[in-house]
């Protein structure tokens, strides 16, 4: 079962049913906390993004083209088309103590894995000469890192667990990783990073705190290019300023807002002030305005790992 066990409403009953039908099973599960949250101690999602950034820079220097044939089109308004949640499904991730209790009478072998990415760089389906190379590098680095963590019994801090269970004797060597060790704080880690063409920072923001439903208005925001390529508003894939509307608790209310052109080309290390056209939601309520950049036909900057800029706005009746 891959990333599914923690959605079961009655996991103990399920395992009782399963035991009458099979003597072996394997789960890939997110590491959990005592409170049911996700213990993301060793989170390596940045690895794919950094390798993609290195690859993009080499391909740009070599004039290497990228083939996007067969790449799925972006789903406009995907949030509005989301399927309803299944009846009875839950969202509770489990700690090692929970799995020991669930699998009473089974032999367990648990190892931590840093794989199980939930964030990917832009254009994951595109093809180019360096894609297989960087893919093999990522795979080899993940395998080597996991082997080292397990060797030193540090894989208990990993983001996901591979849980092998059997009722048969002598099939596997039982093992539980050590409880997650203390990790260095973010302030203690090296701050060097590989930049991409989508690295953006947002500076000064000025906009109204209250607007009427459906009203058109403008906000100003400083946009800083912290990446390695110049953003321009022309060509096949222009960069533009846009926005999304979020609810007060950060759920998507409306995705894919109007576009505003950049004030001028913005080179790496440079900044510019954009005067962004906005249309308020039709329904009154408390919202968050999320300013985002988009490279048309390629990706939203937020989907490339760059946080959008949010401002709380109260939308009143007309």
N, C-alpha and C positions, 0 to 999 in steps of 0.2 A: 504494500500500500504506500503510495507516494503522497505525502503532504495531505492525508485525508483522515487519519485516525483521530486527530484533535477536533474534528467536526462531528464526531459521533455523540449522540445524546446520552447513550448508556454504554460506555466503552467496556465496563466489566461484564455486562450481559453479552455484548458482542463477542468477547473473547471466549466466554463459556460456550456460545454457539459454535464459534470457529474451532474450538478444541475437539468437538465431536466430528469434525469433517476433515481436519488436516493436523499433522504433527509438526509442521514447520511454517514459519511466516517471517517476512522481512518488512520492516517499516522504515521509511525515511520521514523523520519528523523534526519540526523546529524545536530547538531547545527551549524549555519552558522554565518559569519561575513558580514559586509557591503560590503566587496570587493569580496564576493563569496567563501572565504576560509572556512576551518573547524575550529570552535572554540572548541578546545579540552581542556577546562579548567579543568574538573574533569575526568581524564582518568584513569580507574582502570584496564587496561589490565594486569598490573603486578600482580593482585590478583590471577588469574588463574595460573600463572607461580609459584608464591610463594607457593600456596597450593599444586601444583604438586611437587615442590621441597621437601616440608615437607613430603608428602606422599611417595615419592621415598626413602627418608632416612629411614622412619619407615619400609617400605617394605623390604629394603635391610637389616636392622637390624634383622628383623623377618624371613628372608629367604623366603618371600612371592614371588611367581612366578607371571609373567605377561603374560596374554593370548592375543596374537596379532592376533588370528584367525579372519579372515574377515576384517582385517585392510587394507585399500586401499594401493596398492603399490605406491611407489614414482614415479612421472611422470618425466622420463628423457627427457630433452629437451623441457619442457613444454612451455618455452618462445617462441620457434620457432613455436609451434602449436597453439598459441593464436588466437582466432577467430577475424575477422575484426570487428571494432566498427560499430554499427548500424548507418544508415544514420539519421542525424538530432539529435542524442543524444548529450546532453551537460553535463558538469560537473560543476554545480554552486550550492553551498549550500546557504541556505537562512537564514536571521536573522528574529527575531520575527516581526519586522516592515514589512518585506516582506509578511509574512503569514497573518498579519492583512489586508494588502492591497489585497492580492489574495482572501481572504475569506470575502470580503465585503458583508454584507447581511446574513452571516452565524453566528451562535453562536459558539464560540471557547472555548475549554478548553485544555490548554497546560501544561504538567508537564515534568520536566527533568528526564531522566533516565541515570544511569551510566552503564547500560547494553549496548549491541551492540558491543561486542568485535570484533576487527579485527586482534588480535594476539593471538595465542593459543600455549600452551606448546607442546612438542613432543608427539607423539603417542596418539592423542586425541581419537582414536577409541579402544584402548587397554582396556582390562578388568582385574580387580584384586579385592581383597576383600575390599580394602579401597576406590576404585573409587566411589561407591555410597555414602559413608560417606562424602568424601571431596566435592562431587557434591552437596549434601544437605547443607553442611556448606557454600559453595559459594553462593548458591541460597538464604539461610536465611540471610547471611550477606549483600548481594545486596539489598534485600527487606527492611531490617531494616535501611540500610544507606539511601535509597531513601526516606523512610518515614520521617526520621529525617531531611533530606535536605528540603523536602516539608514543614514540620512543621515550619521550621525557614525561609521559603521562600528563600532558597539558591539554589534551583534546577535549577535556570536560568543559572548556570555555568556548567551544566552537558554536557556530550559529545553528547547525542542524546535527541530528544524530542518526546513525544507521543502527537500527535495532534488529538483531537476528534472534529469533526465539524458536525453541523446539522442545517437545516433550520427550524426545528420544535421548537416551544416554550415549555419551561418547561421540556425538555428532560435531559439537563445537566446544571450544574452551571458554567457559563462562568468564565474563569480564564486565566491569563497570568502570568508566573513567573516573579519575579523581574529581571531586567537586571543584567547580570553577575557581581557579586561583585568582588572587588579586592582580589586576592588570594596571599598567601605567595609565595615568590620566591623560586626557587629550593634550594638556599643557606640557606634558613631559615628552611627547612624541615629536619626531622631526617634522618641521613645517614645510619642507620642500614638496613640490607637487609638479606634475606634468600638466601644462595648460592645453586647452583645446580651442577651436575656433568659436566655441559657444560660451566661453567663460565671460560672464557679465556680472557687474556689481551695480547696485542701485544706490544713488546718493540722495540729494535733497528732493523732497516730495512736497507738493502743495496742491490741495484739493478740498472741496467742501465736505463737511462731516454729515450733512443731511441734503437729500435731493428728493424730488417728487417721482413717483412711479412713472416709468416710461420717458422721463425727461432726458434731454441731451445736454451734456455738459463737458467740460474739459478739465484735465489735471495736468500739472507739469511735474516732470521727474528727470533727475540727472541720471544718465546712463553711462557707465564706465566700461570700456573694452579692456578686460583683463586677459584676453586670449592672444593668439598669435597671427590672426588674419584680419584684414580690414573689412568692416561691415559696410556694404553699399546697398542702395535702394534700386539698383538696376540689374540687368542680366537675367538669366533663366531662373535664378533662385535668390531674389532680393530679400534683404533683412528688413523687417518692419516691426513696429511696436503694436502690441495688441493687449488683450485683457481677458480675464474670466471672472465670473461672479461665483463666490462661495457663500454658503450659509454661515451663520454665526459660529457653528461648530466645525467649520472647514470642509463640509461636504460640497461637491460640485453642484451648483444651482444652474449655471449656464456656462458652457464652454465655447471657445472660439468666437471672441468678440470682433468688433470692427478693427480695421487696420489704419495705422497712422504712419506716414513716411518718416524716416530718420531726418533730423534737421540738416544733415550733410553726411558724407562718408566719415566713419569713425575708425581711426587707425588703432593698432595695439597701444595701450597705455594712454589713449586719448579719451575724452569724454564729451558728451553733448547733452543739451537740455531739450527734451521732447515735450510738445504740447499735444497731449493725447485726447482724441475724441472718444467719448464714452456715452453709451445709452443705458439708462438705469433699468433694472428689472420691472416687469409689468405688475408684479405683486408686491405690496408693501411688506416691510420686515427689516430685520437687522441683517446686514450682509457684510462680506469682506470683498473688496475690489482687489483682484490679483493682477498686477501689471506683469506682462510676460513679453519676451521677444520671440519672433518666429522667422525661420529661414524657409520661405515658401517652397513647398514640395520636398522638403528635407526633414525638418523637425522643429518642434517648439524647444526653446532653450531650456525650459523646465524639464522636458522629457530627456534632455541630454545631461541632467543632473544639476542644473543651476536653479536654486530656489527663486520663485517669483517674489515680487514686492507686494505686500498686502497693506491695505488701509481699511479700517472699519467705517462703514457708511450706513446711516439709517435712511431707509426708503419709506417715505410717507405716502398716504393716499393722494390722489390728484386733487 
